[in-house]
Amino acid sequence: MDSRIENKEIVITLSGRIDTNNAGQVEKEVLDIIAENTTLTPAFDASDLAYISSAGLRVLMKVSKMAGKKVKIYNVSKEIYEIFETTGFTNILDVQKALRQISVEGCELIGSGGFGKVYRTDPETIVKVYTANFSLEAIQQERDTAQKAFLMGVPTAISYDVVKCDESYGVVYELLNAKTTAQIMNAEPERIPEIGKKSANLLKQLHQISVDEGALPDRKKDLIEWVDKILPVIEPSEAEEIRTFIKNIPDSRHFLHGDFNSKNIMVNGDEFLLIDIGDAAFGHPVFDVAGLVLAYVYLINSQMPDEEKYRLLGFHLEDAPLLLNQMIASYFGIDENDKAEIGKRIQMLIPYSNLLSSYHGTRRCGFNLEYMQKISQMMIKTKLLPSIREAKSLEW
């Protein structure tokens, strides 16, 4: 019997038929593997399982009782899943269906970012294919977050399937003939003021949603815990400065999208819908609004080639300041011609944008020490710390 180690689990392969004729032998082999891997959580891969009888199910139930929790059964075919469901074992075990394999060859690419690409697979659906380093667990968690957001009243596209695409995973969304706001602005730049106003109104709508305790992560708490993770690359006094700055941000339970930008806003008719809800949390709206500066200022001013900037932005680089100014004016209720007041608000957001840039940068590199040292020098010491020392009061 084969087995492998994945994510602190010992995953045991189930194959062929498991019935009264061989259930005893299967049980012995399974328990032997578990006994040799006592520090790992047992799990099963049912990719090659053709049939399982009640005798085989009792083996799995025994392992689940030994583990003291629902044991995971991965890659369960439709036929085997029906057996688990009919016998009630979907309530006893964590039974996960085999993922549908799809291809995006020849499909329209409608968006591309740091974590994946979005394709239209047919007139009714799109799929976000994540980069190969994204785990299935993280993607399923993002889908679950999107479903929670939908139930809270967030206008998000409905995600209904996790799929396999070559060596990567993806999430399928139902979107009828929708386009991203980036696509619209790229093709029709004269609509930027309209898109800016509607996007800002959508963001304000999100921030009117109050999140119940435990429903989503606390962004402020996440950031405070992040400071502890970067201690290897900053001085304790610097860590305390950053920690104090975060603690002084007012507590609130507003819904936060976490990555509000033009490639994550879909337009379906007159309706604006959100995708990419994996970073949703609750907290002060400044975290979302400061993210606009990241999306439309930091990217444009970065050292990367213009072709890469355009790929990440999704529309013409020279139009980004116009969109940002319109969104800031609309969000805060400022006259769109009052450049001084708009500029003042953007300057107020800079320290929080630097905080988010440092936070996301270290997360993306998996807190790798070498990369964290680079980010510490490029962002934390050079931009974040000086900006929080000069931060003005948070006007909201």
Secondary structure as GFF3:
##gff-version 3
##sequence-region A 1 396
A	DSSP	beta_strand	3	6	.	.	.	ID=ss1
A	DSSP	beta_strand	9	18	.	.	.	ID=ss2
A	DSSP	alpha_helix	23	35	.	.	.	ID=ss3
A	DSSP	beta_strand	41	52	.	.	.	ID=ss4
A	DSSP	alpha_helix	54	67	.	.	.	ID=ss5
A	DSSP	beta_strand	72	76	.	.	.	ID=ss6
A	DSSP	alpha_helix	78	86	.	.	.	ID=ss7
A	DSSP	beta_strand	94	97	.	.	.	ID=ss8
A	DSSP	beta_strand	100	102	.	.	.	ID=ss9
A	DSSP	beta_strand	108	112	.	.	.	ID=ss10
A	DSSP	beta_strand	116	122	.	.	.	ID=ss11
A	DSSP	beta_strand	125	130	.	.	.	ID=ss12
A	DSSP	alpha_helix	136	152	.	.	.	ID=ss13
A	DSSP	beta_strand	158	165	.	.	.	ID=ss14
A	DSSP	beta_strand	168	174	.	.	.	ID=ss15
A	DSSP	beta_strand	179	180	.	.	.	ID=ss16
A	DSSP	alpha_helix	181	187	.	.	.	ID=ss17
A	DSSP	three_ten_helix	189	191	.	.	.	ID=ss18
A	DSSP	alpha_helix	192	207	.	.	.	ID=ss19
A	DSSP	alpha_helix	219	229	.	.	.	ID=ss20
A	DSSP	three_ten_helix	231	233	.	.	.	ID=ss21
A	DSSP	alpha_helix	236	247	.	.	.	ID=ss22
A	DSSP	beta_strand	254	256	.	.	.	ID=ss23
A	DSSP	beta_strand	265	268	.	.	.	ID=ss24
A	DSSP	beta_strand	271	274	.	.	.	ID=ss25
A	DSSP	beta_strand	281	283	.	.	.	ID=ss26
A	DSSP	alpha_helix	286	293	.	.	.	ID=ss27
A	DSSP	pi_helix	294	298	.	.	.	ID=ss28
A	DSSP	alpha_helix	299	301	.	.	.	ID=ss29
A	DSSP	alpha_helix	306	313	.	.	.	ID=ss30
A	DSSP	three_ten_helix	317	319	.	.	.	ID=ss31
A	DSSP	alpha_helix	320	332	.	.	.	ID=ss32
A	DSSP	alpha_helix	339	364	.	.	.	ID=ss33
A	DSSP	alpha_helix	369	375	.	.	.	ID=ss34
A	DSSP	pi_helix	376	384	.	.	.	ID=ss35
A	DSSP	alpha_helix	385	389	.	.	.	ID=ss36
###
